[in-house]
């Protein structure tokens, strides 16, 4: 082994901005390019916006203005404004902020003094302005380094803070803000702060009834078993109903933060709902039957919350506050009193709830025998050797329990055919990427009951590979990627898989775990250069750049792409399209349109909305498309 020196010269002390820029993931999670809702550029917006929300919660400022244009973000609140003498420190000095004083910010989201500093350090341009009682202070930065420290001057503007920043494009490569992601995030803020107005690029977002409005927008009243139950107390708000879908759907929040990964409060709520319902009906119902098809939102406020990461997506606090009860007791006591009272006062709702529980119980018992046989078949199929080529992080995992950290780091590709699965398997990162190989086209399961999942071998093996048989709590992979050919058959398989997940595991989709893999349609090359093109426009641009008679290959199947090439498409530069559920999407209505009885309207829609342009299809593909649609 070479002799490596280790002296005082090897010891380095990084200042705050150097550390943030060197290890951005510690502060804002993954970087990304804006194609996923949890990419870093959205965390930057959230970190600034959280401060504005905290001002509103403390009773200062009823409106917030947000403008995003050409990748630059402007956020203005009308709160008290940062104390003028501390403006520079608050955005550039770690562990500095007003939230360490619990009197000023008792139940704030950001408590560690890092948020705006991370935004500052990770922005090419960052400007902060604070206005207080007719005076204003402005400071400008670049990558965390102050470039202009303006003197305090007079101002006629209203009190408040204005932050403008442009994310650093060397950190967030090829980033682009998707306004639908941002708008969804902003709607959560107004639902959690009834009465607050957020003006976003000229559109005003407002909620009068809080979580009742949230659940009303997320559901179709025609599909609900009973009207939404809305309960509010000090530091807690709950909205709850049961629908027709499979699975459980939750929207959980702590101090205004969307805890997408749940935590102690969501665990306590799920347990409390079951306990309260059992006591109300004096029946020891199975917890799965009580929670089957539940759609619910819960928001709690916790003093000095402890989150499990800087991005604050999972609550770790055991207590409501330093002197308060446990989160479990606080939520349990609230539901035992308020939900039980509501059900006594509204017997028709209680009757509808009980009817749904009994239906779930019947269905569960009906498939119990089928489920046992299906589990035996899954073992005999030797899943990990034949159908699933697992990643090393999950090898020798006899308990099949996956840590949150391993789930975040791992990906599974669902593909069809030996050649495609072979290419991905050879090109993948064996440590973190798994491959599941389908055999033929999946069944169209629209309108089917859960029984079909156990009766159909492909679906049964797939749910076992993902470990979602009893819900997504056991999901083994953070990203589930549908990887099918960019032709008619591939798109049909993609549609059938989407139907499967939306029909039986909608929480996997709403939780942001499902993606579509984008692979190039063309390879354009000469002896010097090679371009991989994802559209006709990209192909034309590549031909222009080569200016000769390049070799053009049209990839009709993933198996036509060599493993060496494939490695570049599923590595750091992987292109993924997240499968998202719009705010007002009615899953049943959408599935009926796409997967129900054939209609001329659907046929026209599919042809007009193909990712491959119609002039790229040959006559045989057009004929096949019309048959499939």
N, C-alpha and C positions, 0 to 999 in steps of 0.2 A: 504494500500500500504506500502511496506517495506520502512524503512527510509534509503535513499541513501545519502551518504555524498558527498558534492561538495566543495572541498577546493583547495588551491594552488597546492596540490599534483596531482589533476586531470588534471591540465593544462600541456600539452606537446608541445614541439617544435621539429618537425622532421627536420633532415638535408635533403639535396637534395636527396640523395640515398635512405633514408628510405621512403621518401614520394613517390618516383617513384615506389619502390618495394611494398609499401602498396596499392597504387592506380595506377597500371600500365595502366588501361583503360583510364585514363585521358591523357596519353601521347602517347599511340600507338593504341588506340581503343580496340577491342576485342582481347583476347589472342589466343584461338584456337590451333589446332595441326598441321596446315599446309594444311588441307583438303579444305580450301577456300582461294581464291586469296587475301582477305583482312585480313587474320589472322596475328597476331602480328609478327611472324618471318619474314614475307615479309616486314613489316613496318620497322623492324630493318635494313634490307638490304637497303631499300629506303632512310632511314635517312642518312646513310653513303654515299650512292651513290649521293644523292642530292648535297653534298658538292663538289664532284668531277665534277659534271655537272656545278655547279656554276663557278668553275675554268675555264672550257672549254668556257663557255659563256663569261667570262671576257677576253678570248683570250689566255689562258695558258693551254697547254697540249692538244694533239689531240687524245690520246688513253687512255683507261681505261682497266685494267685487273681485272677479277673476277674469283675466283676459290672457289668452294664449294665441300667439301669432308667430309664424316662422320659427317655431321651436323655442321662443322666449316666453317666460311666464311672469305675469304681474298679479300680485295678490294684495288687496287693500282691505283692512278692517277699520272699524270706527270705535275701537275700544279706548283704553286710557293712553296708549302709546308707551313705548319703552322709555323709562327715565332717561332724559337726554344725556346725562353725563356717563351713562353706562351702555349706550347704543353699540359702540365698537366692541366692548367686552362681551356683550350678549351674543354677538354673531361670530366672534373670533377667539374666544377664550373658553377652553373646555372647562366643564363643571362650574359654569357661571350662568345664573338665571334667577328669575323671581320665584321659580317653583320650588326652591329649597325652603322657602318661607311658607309653611302650611297655612298661615293665616291669609295670605294673598291668593294662593291656589290650592284649595283644600283637596279637591278631587280632580286633578288634572291628568291628562294623558301623558305628557312629556315631563319626566321628573329628573332625568339624568344630565340635563344641560348639554346634550349632544346635537339634537335635531338640526337647528339652523346652521350650526358650525359645519356639519356634514354637507349641507346644501351649498354653503359658501365654498368649502374646499373643493367640491366636485363641479363647480361652475366656472366657465370661462369669464363670465361677467356676473357680478353680484352687487346689488345696490339696496341699501336699507335706508328708509326715511321714517323718523318718528316725529309726530306733532303733538305737543302738549301745551295747552293754554296760551296759544298765540306764538309759540316758538317751535322751531324745527331743527332737527339735526340729521345730516345726511353723511353716509360713508359709502365708498365704492371699493370693490375688491376684484381681483382676478386670481382664480385658483387658491383662494384663501389669503392672498397677500394684499394688504391694503394699498390702493393706488391713489385715492383721494380722501382726505379726512377733512370734510367741510366744517367750517365754524358754525356754531349755533346762530341762527338768524331768525328774524321775524317771519310769521306765516299767518295767512288768513284762512287756511284750511281747517277742517274739523279735526279734532283729536283722533289719533289712531296711528297705525303702522302700515307702511307700504314697502313691500319687498318685490324686487324685480331680479330675475336670474335667467341665465342661459346655460343649460347643462353643457359640460365639457365633452365635445364630440370625440376627444381622444380616449375618454373613459367609456362613454355611451356611444359606441360606434354605429353609424347609420340609424340613429334613433329617430323615432317619429311618434308624436303624441296621437293616440286614438281617442277622439272625443267621446265615443260611446263608453269607454272604460272610465274616463274622468267623470262623465255625467252620472254614471251608476254610483261612483264613489261619493259624489256630491249629494245625490239624492239621500244616501244613508245619513249624511250630516244633517240634512233638514228634517228627516224623519225622527232623528234622535234629539233634535232641538226644536220642538214645535214652536212656531212663531218666528224663527230665523229665516231671513231671505238671503239667498245666494244668487248673485247675478253673474252668469257664466256666458261670456261671449254674446251678450245681448239677450240671453234667455234667463228668466227668473224662475228659481226653484223654491218652493214653499210648501210646508205641511202644517195643517191645523191640528190633526189628530194623532201625530206621532206614529207609533208602531202599528196602529190600526190602519193608517194610510199605507204603510209599507206592505202589510200583508194583503190589503185590498188590491194593491197594484200587482202583486206577485201571483195572485190567484184569479181563477174564473169563478164567479159566484155560482154558476150552474153546476160546477163540479164539487162544491163543498157539501159536507154532510150536515153542517149546521152553521149559523152565522158566526163570524169571528168573535171570540171572547177577548175583551180588552180590559186588562187590570193594571192599575197604577198605584204605586205607593211611594213612600220616601226612599229615594235611591234605587227604585226598581220599577220596571214597566214590562208587561208581558202581553203578547197577542197570540192567540192559539185557535186552531181549528183542525179538522180532519178532512182530507180530500178523497179522491178515488185512486190516486196513484200508488205504486209500490214504494217502499222505502220511507225514510224519515227526512224531513227537510227543515233545517234550522238556520236562522239568521241571528248571530249572537254578537253582543257589543259590551264593551267595558269602558266607561268614561268617554263614550263617543267613538271609541276605536272599534272597527270591525274585526272581531277576533275570528278570522276565517278557520282557524284550527281549534276553536273552542277553548277548553281549559276547565278549571275547577268550577266556574259558574255554570257552564253548559252541562257538565256531568251532574252537578247538583240539581239542575232543573229537570233533566231527563229522569232522574231518580225520584224527584218530588212529584212529578206528574203521575207516575205509576203509583206511588204511595197514597196520594190524595184520592185517586180514582178507586183504588182498592178499598179504602176506608169508606168512601161515599157509598159505594154499592155493596159493601160488606162481602166482597168476593175476592178471592186470591187469584186474580187474573194473571196470566203470564205477561211479563213486562213487554215482550215483543208484540203481543196482541194489543196492548194499551197504546203503544207508540206507533203501530203500523199505520202508515198514511198520514201521520201527523205533519202539520205545517205550522211552524211557530217562530216567533221572534222574542228574544229576551235582551233587555238592556239593564245593566246594573252600574252603580257608581261606587267605587272602592277608594278608600283613602290610602294614598301612597301604594298604588298597585305594583305588583311584581309580575313582569312578563318574562316569558322564556326566551325572548330574543329581542334585539333592538327594534325590529320591525313590528313588534307588539301584536302578533297574530294569535298568541295563546296565553291565557292567564294562568299564572302559577300561584297567585296569592291564596292562602288558606283562610285568611280572615278578611272581613269587610273593612276593618281598620285596626290600628294598634290596640284599641280598647273595645272593639266591637266583637260580635259573635263570629263564628266560622261562616264562610260563604255557604256551606252546606246547610247549616241551621237557619241562616237568614232567609235563604230562598225556600227551604222546606217549610218553615213557619208561615211565610207569606202565602204560599199556595194552599197549605192545609186550611188556612182561614178563609182566604179570598176566593179561591177556585171552588172550594166546597160550598161556601155561601152562594156563589153564583149558580151552581148546579141545583141547589135547593130552591132558589128563587126562580129558576128557569127550567122546569121539569121537562119541557119539550126538547131542550138542548141536551139534558142529561140522557133522555131516552134515545136520541139520535147517536150520541156518543157510545152508549152501551150497545146499540145495534151494530155499530161499526166494529167494536171489540169482539162481539160474538161472531161476526162474519169472518174476521181474521182468524179466530180460534178454529172455526170449521175448516177453513182453507188449510191451515197449518196441519191439522190432524189428517185431512184428506191426503196430503202429499207426504206424510211421515214415512209410509212404507216405500213410496217411490224414491224419496230422498235417501233412505238407507241403502237401497240397491244402487242408486246413482253414485253414492260415495264409494261403494265397493268397486264399481266399474272404474272410477277414477284411479283407485289404487292399482287395479290390475293393468290399467293403461300405462303404468309406469311413467306418469306425467313428466317427471323431471328429465327423463332421458329421451322420450319420443316426441312429445308435443311441445314441451317447454325447454328451451336452452337457457338456463337461469344464469344470473350474474354471480360473481364470486361473493359479493356481499351477503347473498342469501344462501350460499352453499352450507350444507350441514346444519341447517336451521330446522331441527326436528320439531321445535315448539311452534314453528310458523308464526311467531310473534316478531313483528318488525318494529324497530325503534323509529322514532320520528325522524331522527337524523338520517338513518339509512333510507327511509321512504323518500325523503327530499332528494337524495343523491341518485336514486335509481329510476330507470326507465324501462318500459317493456314495449316492444314493437309487435303489433298484431299484423301478420301478413298471410298471404295465401300462395300455396304452391312451393314445390321443392326448390326451384331455381331462385325465386325471390328470397325465400327464407335462408337459402344457402349463401347468397351474396351478402345479406345483412349480417348473418352469423359470422362470416369470415371478416367483415369490416368493422364490427362493433367493438366497443370498449368492454372487454370481458368482465372488468371489475364492476361496472355499474349498469350495463345495458343487457337486457334479456330479450329473447325472441320467442314468440308463440306462433306456431304455424297452423293455419286453418286447412282443412281438407274440403275443397269445393266451396260452393256458395252457402252461406248460412241460411237458416230458415227465416222467412218473413214472420216474425212473432207478434206483429201488431194485432191487438185485440185478444191475445192469448193470456191465459193465467200463468202464474209462477210454475205450475206443474210442467209446462213445456220446457223450462230450463233444465229440469232434471231428466226429462224423457229424451231430450236432444243431446247426443253425446258431445257435439262440438261446444254447445253453450255450457254444458255441465263442466267440461274440462276447462273451459275458459274462466268460469267463475272460480273454480278451484285454483287455477294458476294465479289469479289476482287475489284470492283469499277474501272474496266479498260475499260469500254465501250468506253470512249473517249480518250483512251491512258493511259499510266502507271503513268502519273503525279498524278492521284488520287489513286494509289495503296495503299490499306489499310494495307498490311502486308509486312514486309521486307523479310520474307522467305516463299515461297510457296512450300510446301513439298508434293510430290506424295507418298502416303503410300498405297501400294497394296500388296497383298499376294505374297509370294515367290514361286509361282507355275506358270504353263503355263498361266492360265487365268489372274493372277495378272500381269504378264509381258506383256500380250497383252493389258490390260487396260492401263498400263504405257506407252506403245508405242503409243496408241491412244491419250492419253493426251499430250504427247510430240508433236505429230503431230498438235494437236489443238493450242498449244502455239507457235510453230515454224511457223505455217501457218499464224496465225492472230495477234500474239503478240510477234514477235521475240525480241523486245526491252526488254521484261520482262526477256528473257533468257540471252541476251547479257549484261543486267544490273546486272547479278549475283544473281537473286532472286529465281531461280528455283532449287530444290534439289530432290533427291531420298532418301527416308528413308530406311536405312538398318536395318533389324531386324534379330534376330538369327534364323538359320535353325533348330538347335538342342538344347535340354536341356539334360545335362548329370549330374546325381546326385546320391549320396548315402545318408545315414542318416546324415552325417556330412557336406558335401560340395555340392554346386550346381554350374555348369559351363554352361554358355550360349555360344553357338558356332555358328559362322557365316560362317563356311566352313567345308568341310570334314576333312581338316587338323587340324583345331581347335578341332573338335570332337575326332579325334584319339588321340590328345595330352591330352585331358581331360580324356579319358578312361585310358591312361597310368598313369596319376596322381592319379586316384582313385584306380587302381590296384585291382579291384574286379569284381563283376558283377553289374555294375551300372544300374540304370534305364535310358533308352535313349528314349527321345520323339522327334519325327520329326514334327516340326510345319509346316503344309501346308497352314495355313491361320492365319491372324492376330487375328481372333476371337477365336482361340484356346489358345491365350496367355491371361492369367488373367490380370485384371486391375492392381493388385498389382505388377505383374511382369513387365507390360508394362511401369509403371512409371519409372523404371530404364533405359528403352530404349529411352525415349523421354525427359529425364532430362538433367543434366549437361554432362553425358557421351553419349549423342545422337550421333549416327553414321550417317553422311550425305554424300552423293556423289553429289557434285555440277554438274549441267548440264552446260557444257561449250561449247562454239563455237570456234573451232580452228581458227587460223589466216586466213587460206585459205579455210575455209569451204564454200561450195556452198549449201545453205539450200535447194533450189529447187532440186538440183541433189541428195542430200541425201534422201529427202522425196520421190522422184521418185523411188529410189532403194528399200527403205524399205516399202513404202506404196502404190506404184503403182501396175501395173499388176504383178501377181505372176511369179516368175522365179525360176528355180532349184538352181541357184547360191545363191539366197537369202535364200532359205530353208536350204541349207547346212551351210550358214553363221550363221543363227539363232541357229541351233542345236549345232554348234561348239563353240558358244560364250555365251551359257547360264551360268548364275552365279551359278546355281546348276549344279553339275557335272552329266554327263549322267548316271553314275552308281547309282545315287541317285533316278532316275526316275523309276516308275513302268511302266508296259506295257501300261496301260491305259493312263498315262501321255504322253508317247512317241507318242502314236497314236493321242492324242489330240493336241500335239505340231505340228505334221506334218500337221494336218488339219488347224490349225491357221496360220501356216507359209505359 
